[in-house]
Amino acid sequence: MLDLWLKQNVNTLHHISCTCKMGPSTDPMSVVDQFGKVHGIGSLRVADASIMPDVPRANTNLPTMMIGEE
């Protein structure tokens, strides 16, 4: 009975971030530069939580809005 209640009432929430590494184009693991410009693609920028260097210890909404405003 407890298992059923847990399945119906408990969930996880994730703040997906830090998936597009920021760094110089010489770094094979980096995706964007310090301005969010995608390496090798002229006028494409990433302006969301994926370019955050670390997962914030809070909701990602405000930092993501700040990145988008920049």
Backbone as a printed PyTorch tensor [residue, N CA C, xyz], in Angstrom:
tensor([[[  0.8220,  -1.1930,   0.0000],
         [  0.0000,   0.0000,   0.0000],
         [  0.8720,   1.2670,   0.0000]],

        [[  1.9300,   1.2430,   0.7890],
         [  2.8340,   2.3860,   0.8170],
         [  3.4810,   2.5970,  -0.5470]],

        [[  3.8600,   1.5150,  -1.2190],
         [  4.4560,   1.6260,  -2.5550],
         [  3.5110,   2.3310,  -3.5230]],

        [[  2.2500,   1.9860,  -3.4850],
         [  1.2610,   2.6100,  -4.3580],
         [  1.1430,   4.1020,  -4.0560]],

        [[  1.0700,   4.4540,  -2.7730],
         [  0.9690,   5.8600,  -2.3950],
         [  2.1960,   6.6330,  -2.8760]],

        [[  3.3780,   6.0710,  -2.6980],
         [  4.6040,   6.7350,  -3.1360],
         [  4.5980,   6.9620,  -4.6420]],

        [[  4.2020,   5.9650,  -5.4090],
         [  4.1540,   6.1050,  -6.8670],
         [  3.1860,   7.1980,  -7.3040]],

        [[  2.1090,   7.3810,  -6.5680],
         [  1.0930,   8.3600,  -6.9400],
         [  1.3950,   9.7680,  -6.4350]],

        [[  2.1980,   9.8940,  -5.3890],
         [  2.3550,  11.1950,  -4.7400],
         [  3.7730,  11.7600,  -4.6850]],

        [[  4.7460,  10.9900,  -5.0660],
         [  6.1270,  11.4620,  -4.9830],
         [  6.7080,  11.5360,  -6.3860]],

        [[  7.3870,  12.6320,  -6.6650],
         [  8.0550,  12.7520,  -7.9560],
         [  9.3490,  13.5300,  -7.7830]],

        [[ 10.1230,  13.5620,  -8.8210],
         [ 11.3640,  14.3310,  -8.7840],
         [ 11.2410,  15.4920,  -9.7540]],

        [[ 11.9090,  16.5420,  -9.4330],
         [ 11.9570,  17.7070, -10.3040],
         [ 13.4210,  18.0080, -10.5700]],

        [[ 13.7460,  18.1990, -11.8100],
         [ 15.1240,  18.4690, -12.1730],
         [ 15.2060,  19.8300, -12.8430]],

        [[ 16.2570,  20.5370, -12.5490],
         [ 16.5430,  21.8000, -13.2180],
         [ 17.6870,  21.5170, -14.1810]],

        [[ 17.3410,  21.1070, -15.3770],
         [ 18.3490,  20.7290, -16.3520],
         [ 19.1980,  21.9500, -16.6910]],

        [[ 20.5010,  21.7920, -16.5700],
         [ 21.4250,  22.8830, -16.8790],
         [ 22.8170,  22.3090, -17.0970]],

        [[ 23.7130,  23.1750, -17.5540],
         [ 25.1380,  22.8430, -17.6880],
         [ 25.4170,  21.7850, -18.7520]],

        [[ 24.6410,  21.7380, -19.8160],
         [ 24.8490,  20.7180, -20.8470],
         [ 25.6020,  21.2300, -22.0620]],

        [[ 25.7760,  22.5450, -22.1940],
         [ 26.5410,  23.1360, -23.3080],
         [ 27.7140,  23.9020, -22.7150]],

        [[ 28.8480,  23.2420, -22.6530],
         [ 30.0090,  23.8440, -21.9980],
         [ 30.4340,  25.1370, -22.6790]],

        [[ 30.7440,  26.1310, -21.8480],
         [ 31.2450,  27.4040, -22.3400],
         [ 32.7620,  27.3670, -22.2840]],

        [[ 33.4000,  27.7890, -23.3640],
         [ 34.8560,  27.8130, -23.3810],
         [ 35.3900,  28.2330, -24.7320]],

        [[ 36.7140,  28.2290, -24.8780],
         [ 37.3110,  28.6360, -26.1510],
         [ 37.0560,  27.6010, -27.2390]],

        [[ 37.0960,  28.0370, -28.4780],
         [ 36.8460,  27.1120, -29.5930],
         [ 37.9290,  26.0460, -29.7020]],

        [[ 39.0660,  26.2580, -29.0610],
         [ 40.1340,  25.2540, -29.0710],
         [ 39.8390,  24.0840, -28.1390]],

        [[ 38.8840,  24.2520, -27.2470],
         [ 38.4880,  23.1760, -26.3340],
         [ 37.4830,  22.2840, -27.0520]],

        [[ 37.8240,  21.0290, -27.3200],
         [ 36.9080,  20.1590, -28.0690],
         [ 35.5990,  19.8540, -27.3370]],

        [[ 35.5430,  20.0920, -26.0350],
         [ 34.3230,  19.8260, -25.2690],
         [ 33.4090,  21.0480, -25.1630]],

        [[ 33.8910,  22.2310, -25.5430],
         [ 33.0560,  23.4290, -25.3930],
         [ 32.1350,  23.5960, -26.5950]],

        [[ 30.9900,  24.1900, -26.3370],
         [ 29.9600,  24.3840, -27.3530],
         [ 29.8110,  25.8580, -27.7120]],

        [[ 29.9270,  26.7290, -26.7000],
         [ 29.7350,  28.1650, -26.9100],
         [ 30.9010,  28.9560, -26.3300]],

        [[ 31.0470,  30.2050, -26.8090],
         [ 32.0540,  31.0930, -26.2260],
         [ 31.4390,  31.8530, -25.0530]],

        [[ 32.1780,  32.8140, -24.4990],
         [ 31.6990,  33.5390, -23.3190],
         [ 30.4890,  34.4190, -23.5910]],

        [[ 30.1300,  34.5960, -24.8530],
         [ 28.9550,  35.3940, -25.2110],
         [ 27.7660,  34.5190, -25.6210]],

        [[ 27.9090,  33.2060, -25.5170],
         [ 26.8360,  32.2930, -25.8910],
         [ 26.8000,  31.9530, -27.3620]],

        [[ 27.7820,  32.4210, -28.1350],
         [ 27.8240,  32.1230, -29.5750],
         [ 28.3190,  30.6950, -29.7840]],

        [[ 27.5850,  29.9410, -30.5820],
         [ 27.9370,  28.5460, -30.8500],
         [ 29.1580,  28.5110, -31.7620]],

        [[ 30.1460,  27.7110, -31.3870],
         [ 31.3650,  27.5930, -32.1840],
         [ 31.0450,  27.0750, -33.5830]],

        [[ 31.5480,  27.7650, -34.5940],
         [ 31.4190,  27.3020, -35.9660],
         [ 30.1160,  27.6340, -36.6620]],

        [[ 29.1820,  28.2700, -35.9530],
         [ 27.9030,  28.6350, -36.5690],
         [ 27.7160,  30.1360, -36.3750]],

        [[ 27.7830,  30.8690, -37.4740],
         [ 27.8370,  32.3250, -37.4650],
         [ 26.9160,  33.0800, -36.5390]],

        [[ 25.6280,  32.9630, -36.6920],
         [ 24.7200,  33.8310, -35.9360],
         [ 23.7930,  33.0470, -35.0130]],

        [[ 24.2930,  31.9720, -34.4380],
         [ 23.4850,  31.1800, -33.5060],
         [ 24.0370,  31.3390, -32.0980]],

        [[ 23.1400,  31.6470, -31.1660],
         [ 23.5230,  31.7760, -29.7620],
         [ 22.6670,  30.8440, -28.9150]],

        [[ 23.2130,  30.4320, -27.7990],
         [ 22.4690,  29.6690, -26.8100],
         [ 22.2610,  30.5990, -25.6260]],

        [[ 21.0220,  30.8080, -25.2440],
         [ 20.7080,  31.7350, -24.1480],
         [ 19.7400,  31.0750, -23.1830]],

        [[ 20.1910,  29.9920, -22.5660],
         [ 19.3580,  29.2970, -21.5970],
         [ 20.2380,  28.6690, -20.5210]],

        [[ 19.6530,  27.8570, -19.6670],
         [ 20.3760,  27.2760, -18.5340],
         [ 21.4590,  26.2870, -18.9480]],

        [[ 21.4490,  25.8570, -20.1910],
         [ 22.4520,  24.8740, -20.6070],
         [ 23.8640,  25.4400, -20.6040]],

        [[ 24.0300,  26.7710, -20.6760],
         [ 25.3810,  27.3380, -20.6780],
         [ 25.8570,  27.7340, -19.2790]],

        [[ 25.0690,  27.4700, -18.2560],
         [ 25.5170,  27.7550, -16.8900],
         [ 26.7160,  26.8630, -16.5660]],

        [[ 27.7440,  27.4160, -15.9100],
         [ 28.9180,  26.6040, -15.6020],
         [ 28.6840,  25.6090, -14.4670]],

        [[ 27.7880,  25.9170, -13.5550],
         [ 27.4780,  25.0510, -12.4200],
         [ 25.9770,  25.0650, -12.1840]],

        [[ 25.4910,  24.0020, -11.5740],
         [ 24.0710,  23.9320, -11.2280],
         [ 23.8390,  24.8450, -10.0270]],

        [[ 22.9380,  25.8170, -10.1410],
         [ 22.6820,  26.6970,  -8.9980],
         [ 22.0110,  25.9440,  -7.8560]],

        [[ 22.1770,  26.4400,  -6.6640],
         [ 21.5570,  25.8060,  -5.5000],
         [ 20.1680,  26.3780,  -5.2500]],

        [[ 19.5010,  26.7290,  -6.3180],
         [ 18.1590,  27.3060,  -6.2440],
         [ 17.4630,  27.0410,  -7.5730]],

        [[ 16.2640,  27.5380,  -7.6940],
         [ 15.5320,  27.4050,  -8.9440],
         [ 16.3030,  28.1020, -10.0620]],

        [[ 16.2870,  27.5340, -11.2420],
         [ 17.0550,  28.0860, -12.3620],
         [ 16.3070,  29.1790, -13.1300]],

        [[ 15.1050,  29.5110, -12.7310],
         [ 14.3010,  30.4710, -13.4840],
         [ 14.9620,  31.8490, -13.5950]],

        [[ 15.3270,  32.4610, -12.4830],
         [ 15.8910,  33.8120, -12.5220],
         [ 17.2450,  33.8580, -13.2390]],

        [[ 18.1990,  32.9670, -12.9270],
         [ 19.4600,  33.0080, -13.6750],
         [ 19.2720,  32.8020, -15.1760]],

        [[ 18.3240,  31.9640, -15.5560],
         [ 18.0690,  31.7340, -16.9780],
         [ 17.5060,  32.9910, -17.6320]],

        [[ 16.6310,  33.6970, -16.9320],
         [ 16.1100,  34.9570, -17.4660],
         [ 17.2360,  35.9760, -17.6230]],

        [[ 18.1780,  35.9950, -16.6950],
         [ 19.3000,  36.9260, -16.7850],
         [ 20.1890,  36.5950, -17.9820]],

        [[ 20.4110,  35.3160, -18.2250],
         [ 21.2000,  34.9050, -19.3950],
         [ 20.4940,  35.3540, -20.6720]],

        [[ 19.1950,  35.1520, -20.7410],
         [ 18.4300,  35.5490, -21.9180],
         [ 18.4290,  37.0490, -22.1510]],

        [[ 18.4430,  37.8230, -21.0840],
         [ 18.4720,  39.2820, -21.2040],
         [ 19.8050,  39.7780, -21.7310]],

        [[ 20.8570,  39.0730, -21.4100],
         [ 22.1970,  39.4930, -21.8150],
         [ 22.2940,  39.4650, -23.3070]]])
